[in-house]
Each structure stands twice: as C-alpha cells, then as structure tokens.
Amino acid sequence: MEVSRIMRIVACVALITFNALTASPALATCPGQQKGKPSSRFILNGGEVLDKETGLNWQRCSLGMRWKDGKGCLGERRFLNLEEATKLAERAGSGWRLPSLTELGSLVDDRCGTPAVDNITFPDIGPPDDAMESPYWTSSPAVAGLFYFVDFMTGRADAHSKGFELAVRLTRSKH
C-alpha cells in the first residue's frame, strides 16, 4: 500500500514538472507577457483597442470598470445575467454589443498560458474567481436555453443558462 502511495506522489510531481516545463516556452511567446509590449495585432487607443485581424473594436475593460490613462482599468467587473448584459450593451450606444462566440474566442491566445489572452491589451483579466475562472458572456446560443461563454483563464468555451451571472466585454464593428 505504501509503495502505491509513493508512486502516486512521484507521478503527481512528474506531471507538475512537465506542465511547468511545457508552459514556459508558451509564456515566453505571449505578446502581452513581454514587458510593456502588446501584440502587434492590436492598436491601443486609451480604453479601446482595434483588432487588426478581425476588424473589431473592443473595450479594454470589462463592464463595471472604466479606463484611466496611466492607471488601466479601475473599478470592479460586474457579473450579470445575459438579459442584463444585453440591456447594458444596448445602453452603451455607439454600436457596442455582446460579441459572438467566434468574436470573443478570437481574443484567446494559446501561447499565453493563464490568462489565455494578451494581458497588456486586456489588463483586467483576472484574478480568477474562486473556481479559477474568468468567464465572459457571448451572444451565441448553444442549445435550448443555454448560451456560450469564453473563460479567459483557460481559453475554453462552455455554456450556461441565461440567468447565470458572468463578466461582459463589449465589441463593435470597425467604424
């Protein structure tokens, strides 16, 4: 019995070491993790950013926060159900809206590790919640009564019911 326990501990240590070693090269290539250098894919303009690959403008801060030059995103992320998120997006005006799954997923950069986005461009991602997640709503339906969200900690998509409260990042088409 004791040998089995020791083997499990050795296996866990090996897995942790493997993950740490394989994560290091990814972090070295994440544009937002290179000190002060956002990805060349993004054009930063105060509290907004233009994604040259998709042509979309994004708010750099989650709903509930505001951009302040020299300080970044101030305030606290608001966690909203899908109906509240949609209403606040409409009230924001100027074409701001909830992104689709494809649009929000386009911000995920597998090279970044955790969080799985360029955190120079989007400095408000994290810290993760108690479940080690940073989930954001999309406008895309999954199956009956469920809508997709993207977790910016892991870069994965999943679905929740409309009443679940998640963070929100708004987008709009390029003007």
Summary of the structure (lengths in Angstrom):
residues: 175
radius of gyration: 18.2
end to end distance: 66.7
largest distance: 66.7
contacts: 495
relative contact order: 0.18
helix: 29%
strand: 26%
